[in-house]
Amino acid sequence: MATRRDTAGLLATHYGIVVHDVAPVAGGADLAASLLRVTDRAGRRFAVKRTSGGSPGGLVVAAALATACPGGTPCPVRTRDGRLWVEVDGSRVSVSEWLDGPSSHSATDVTPDRHGWESYGRLLAHLHALPLDAESRRLVPRERFDPGHWVRVFDRVDSALGGDPSAATAHHARLATEWGRHRSALHAVRERALSSADRLARRVEAARFVPCHGDPHRGNVVSTGSGAVALLDFDDAVLAPPERDLMFVLGGGVLADLPVTPRQRERFQRGYGRAQDADAELLTYYRCVRVLEDVAEPATVVLDAAATPALRETHLGHVRSVLSPTGLLAQALGPDFLR
């Protein structure tokens, strides 16, 4: 939203919300999205998200989960005419209730207790069991086992980092050093993603496809008190095998600075159920594709001549996190990689 007035006008027109205050919410690595915390004149608070990424299917899945499992995700606020979003200048704007209260923190800020990890498992199990009608399924993207987009982005970065080092900026040079140390491993992951994709597309039955969050890392899990948790940010929702989500917990997770411990994984599995039966090849495939995404996307920012030094530094940190000993690259190259 460009200005407070724009936001107020949009919310009044489409949602009947009379705005008192608007505050931007910092954080998150999604370059296609922005988030505002809006307070109306009655003191109610809302999360107003504008994004050009993902799909509207995420809002459909979130709404279904909020109905089937109250408290499992912020309740969406529908427009005056019952829609879950409005289109504004090529972007999708949606509104949901703000998770209020002193205990409403991301799991990256507050580590869930034993009951929280079990609740997290149960919540994903509820999500994966959601019955979606035909219209809802039409709106939610379907797993195609096609890593081509991220392979192409990775290849462009890899090619750029193999150019003339004398022409590189300081950030470019530091990225090239980090990338070079791990280039052989990164290429092994790239090849595994491509080789697994065709095989999985042939053998994974459509009956295994369930509603998935698509990005349920700990930063998108919010502790809401008394051992309860909620899921945020359904922009990457997809119909896929459950491993699409389980990859974020089984193994060590995806966050280098907050790896999922064996005890936490055990408690999650207790809540989820049969997570121990997850398909090893699917888990490896999803980890490999995520590695390509999580190194290539921030690397493009580091290489962007128009990016500020601070922004380049932040995204260089994202790349280093993936490549660190506890990062996702190490997870992807784990025992299942060699099967």
C-alpha positions in Angstrom: 0.0 0.0 0.0 1.6 3.3 -1.1 0.1 5.5 1.6 -2.1 5.4 4.7 -4.8 7.2 2.8 -4.7 4.5 0.1 -5.0 1.8 2.7 -7.8 3.5 4.5 -9.7 4.0 1.3 -9.3 0.4 0.1 -10.4 -1.1 3.5 -13.3 1.2 3.8 -14.5 0.5 0.3 -14.1 -3.2 0.2 -14.2 -4.3 3.8 -16.1 -1.7 5.7 -13.1 -1.2 8.0 -12.7 2.4 9.3 -8.9 2.8 9.8 -7.5 4.5 12.9 -3.8 3.5 12.5 -1.5 1.8 10.0 1.9 0.4 10.8 4.2 -1.6 8.5 5.4 -5.0 9.7 9.1 -5.6 9.0 10.7 -9.0 8.5 10.3 -12.0 6.2 12.2 -12.9 3.1 9.3 -12.8 0.7 10.3 -10.2 -1.9 6.9 -10.2 -3.4 4.9 -9.3 -0.3 4.3 -6.5 2.2 2.4 -6.6 5.5 0.6 -3.9 7.5 -0.9 -4.0 10.9 -4.1 -2.0 10.8 -6.1 -0.8 13.8 -9.7 0.3 13.3 -11.6 2.9 15.3 -13.0 0.2 17.6 -9.5 -0.9 18.5 -9.6 -4.2 16.5 -6.4 -5.1 14.7 -6.0 -6.7 11.3 -3.1 -8.0 9.2 -3.4 -6.6 5.7 -1.2 -8.3 3.2 -0.4 -7.3 -0.4 1.4 -9.8 -2.6 2.2 -10.4 -6.2 3.4 -13.9 -5.5 1.8 -17.2 -4.6 -1.7 -17.9 -5.6 -5.2 -17.1 -4.3 -5.4 -20.8 -3.4 -3.5 -20.1 -0.3 -6.4 -17.9 1.0 -8.8 -20.7 0.2 -6.8 -23.2 2.2 -6.3 -20.9 5.1 -10.1 -20.2 5.2 -10.8 -23.9 5.2 -8.4 -24.5 8.0 -9.7 -21.7 10.1 -13.2 -23.2 9.8 -12.2 -26.8 10.5 -9.6 -26.0 13.2 -10.5 -22.7 14.9 -7.4 -20.9 16.1 -5.2 -22.9 13.7 -4.6 -19.8 11.5 -5.8 -16.2 11.7 -9.4 -16.0 10.6 -9.7 -14.3 7.2 -11.9 -11.2 6.8 -14.1 -11.3 3.8 -15.0 -8.4 1.6 -18.4 -6.8 1.7 -19.4 -9.2 -1.2 -17.9 -12.3 0.4 -14.6 -12.5 -1.3 -11.3 -13.5 0.3 -9.2 -11.0 -1.5 -9.3 -8.0 -3.9 -7.1 -7.3 -6.9 -5.3 -3.9 -6.8 -2.8 -2.8 -9.5 -1.8 -6.4 -10.3 -1.4 -7.4 -6.6 -3.7 -9.4 -4.3 -4.8 -7.7 -1.1 -6.2 -9.8 1.8 -7.2 -9.1 5.3 -7.1 -11.4 8.4 -7.6 -11.0 12.1 -4.4 -10.0 13.9 -3.2 -12.6 16.3 -3.3 -10.6 19.5 -1.9 -11.1 23.0 1.5 -11.2 24.7 2.1 -14.9 23.8 1.5 -14.5 20.1 5.1 -14.9 18.9 6.7 -16.6 16.0 8.5 -19.9 16.9 11.7 -18.2 15.8 11.3 -15.9 18.8 9.8 -18.3 21.3 10.7 -22.0 21.1 7.5 -24.1 21.4 7.3 -26.3 24.5 6.5 -30.0 24.4 2.8 -29.3 24.0 3.5 -26.7 21.3 5.4 -29.2 19.1 2.7 -31.8 19.5 0.1 -29.1 18.6 2.2 -28.2 15.5 2.1 -31.8 14.4 -1.7 -32.1 15.0 -2.3 -28.8 13.1 -0.4 -30.1 10.0 -2.3 -33.4 10.3 -5.6 -31.4 10.3 -4.4 -29.4 7.3 -3.4 -32.5 5.3 -6.8 -34.0 6.0 -8.9 -31.0 4.9 -11.7 -31.9 2.5 -11.7 -29.3 -0.3 -14.5 -29.1 -2.8 -13.9 -29.0 -6.5 -13.9 -25.2 -6.8 -11.4 -24.9 -4.0 -9.2 -27.5 -5.6 -9.3 -25.6 -8.8 -7.8 -22.5 -7.2 -5.0 -24.3 -5.4 -1.9 -25.1 -7.4 -1.0 -28.7 -7.9 2.5 -30.2 -7.5 4.0 -30.8 -10.9 7.4 -32.1 -9.9 9.0 -29.5 -12.1 12.0 -27.7 -10.5 12.7 -25.9 -13.8 12.1 -22.4 -12.5 14.6 -22.6 -9.6 17.1 -24.5 -11.7 17.1 -21.7 -14.3 17.5 -19.0 -11.5 20.3 -21.0 -10.0 22.0 -21.4 -13.4 21.9 -17.6 -14.0 23.5 -16.9 -10.6 26.1 -19.6 -11.1 27.0 -18.2 -14.5 27.2 -14.7 -13.1 29.5 -15.8 -10.3 31.8 -17.4 -12.8 32.5 -14.2 -14.6 35.4 -11.7 -14.4 36.2 -11.3 -10.6 37.9 -7.9 -11.2 34.5 -6.4 -12.1 32.8 -7.7 -9.0 31.6 -5.5 -6.1 32.6 -6.3 -2.6 29.3 -8.2 -1.9 29.6 -9.9 -5.3 33.1 -11.1 -4.4 32.1 -12.4 -1.0 29.1 -14.2 -2.5 31.4 -15.7 -5.1 33.8 -17.0 -2.4 31.0 -18.6 -0.5 29.4 -20.1 -3.6 32.7 -21.4 -4.9 33.3 -23.3 -1.6 30.1 -25.2 -2.1 29.7 -25.2 -5.9 30.2 -29.0 -6.3 27.6 -29.8 -3.6 25.2 -27.2 -5.1 25.5 -28.8 -8.5 24.9 -32.3 -7.0 21.7 -31.0 -5.5 20.7 -29.4 -8.8 21.2 -32.7 -10.6 19.4 -34.7 -7.9 16.3 -32.4 -8.2 16.2 -32.8 -11.9 16.7 -36.6 -11.9 14.2 -37.2 -9.1 11.5 -35.0 -10.7 10.6 -37.2 -13.6 10.7 -40.4 -11.5 8.4 -38.9 -8.8 6.0 -37.6 -11.4 5.6 -41.1 -12.7 5.3 -43.0 -9.4 3.5 -40.7 -6.9 -0.2 -41.4 -7.0 -2.7 -38.5 -7.2 -4.4 -40.0 -4.1 -1.4 -38.9 -2.0 -2.0 -35.2 -2.9 -3.3 -33.3 0.1 -3.7 -29.6 1.0 -0.2 -28.4 2.0 1.0 -25.1 3.5 4.1 -25.2 1.3 6.3 -23.2 3.7 5.6 -24.2 7.3 9.0 -23.3 8.7 9.3 -22.1 12.3 9.0 -18.5 11.3 5.5 -19.2 10.0 4.4 -21.0 13.2 3.1 -18.8 16.0 2.8 -19.8 19.6 -0.7 -18.6 20.8 -0.4 -19.7 24.4 -1.2 -22.8 26.5 0.7 -25.1 24.1 -1.4 -23.9 21.1 0.1 -22.8 17.8 -1.2 -21.3 14.6 0.1 -21.3 11.0 0.7 -18.0 9.0 1.4 -17.1 5.4 -0.3 -19.6 3.0 1.0 -17.9 -0.1 2.7 -21.2 -1.2 -0.2 -23.5 -0.5 -0.3 -26.4 -2.9 -1.9 -29.8 -3.4 1.0 -32.2 -2.9 2.2 -35.2 -1.0 2.5 -34.5 2.8 6.3 -34.6 2.5 6.0 -31.1 1.0 5.4 -29.9 4.5 7.0 -32.6 6.6 10.4 -31.6 5.0 10.4 -28.5 7.3 10.5 -30.7 10.4 11.9 -34.1 9.6 15.7 -34.1 9.5 16.8 -30.8 10.9 14.3 -28.4 9.4 15.3 -25.5 7.1 16.6 -22.8 9.5 20.3 -23.0 10.2 20.1 -21.0 13.4 17.1 -22.9 14.7 17.5 -26.6 13.7 14.8 -29.0 14.7 16.2 -31.2 17.4 15.5 -35.0 17.6 13.4 -34.4 20.7 11.3 -31.7 19.0 10.9 -34.0 16.0 9.7 -36.8 18.2 7.1 -34.6 19.8 5.9 -33.3 16.5 5.5 -36.8 15.2 3.5 -37.7 18.3 1.0 -35.0 17.3 1.1 -35.6 13.6 0.8 -39.4 13.6 2.6 -41.4 11.0 5.3 -38.9 9.9 7.9 -41.7 10.4 6.5 -43.3 7.3 7.4 -40.3 5.1 8.8 -41.1 1.6 12.6 -40.6 1.7 12.9 -39.7 -2.0 10.2 -37.1 -1.7 11.8 -35.5 1.3 15.2 -35.4 -0.5 13.6 -33.9 -3.7 11.8 -31.2 -1.7 15.0 -30.3 0.2 17.0 -30.1 -3.0 14.5 -27.8 -4.7 14.3 -25.6 -1.5 18.1 -25.4 -1.5 18.1 -24.0 -5.1 15.4 -21.5 -4.2 17.0 -20.4 -0.9 20.4 -19.8 -2.4 19.4 -18.5 -5.8 16.7 -16.0 -4.8 18.8 -14.1 -2.3 21.9 -14.3 -4.5 20.0 -12.4 -7.2 19.6 -9.5 -4.7 23.3 -9.6 -3.8 24.1 -9.3 -7.5 21.5 -6.6 -8.2 23.4 -3.3 -8.9 20.2 -1.4 -7.8 20.0 -3.0 -4.3 21.3 -1.1 -1.3 24.4 -2.3 0.5 22.3 -3.1 3.6 19.9 -5.2 1.5 22.8 -7.0 -0.2 24.3 -7.8 3.2 21.0 -9.2 4.5 20.6 -11.5 1.5 24.2 -12.5 1.6 23.5 -13.7 5.1 20.5 -15.7 3.8 22.8 -17.5 1.4 25.4 -18.2 4.1 22.7 -19.6 6.3 21.7 -22.2 3.7 25.4 -23.1 3.1 26.3 -23.4 6.8 27.0 -26.7 8.6 23.5 -26.7 10.1 21.8 -25.2 7.0 19.5 -26.8 4.4 22.3 -27.8 2.0 23.7 -30.1 4.7 20.2 -31.5 5.3 19.7 -32.1 1.6 23.0 -34.0 1.4 22.1 -36.3 4.3 21.8 -40.1 4.3 18.7 -40.2 2.1 20.6 -38.3 -0.7 22.7 -41.3 -1.5 19.7 -43.7 -1.9 
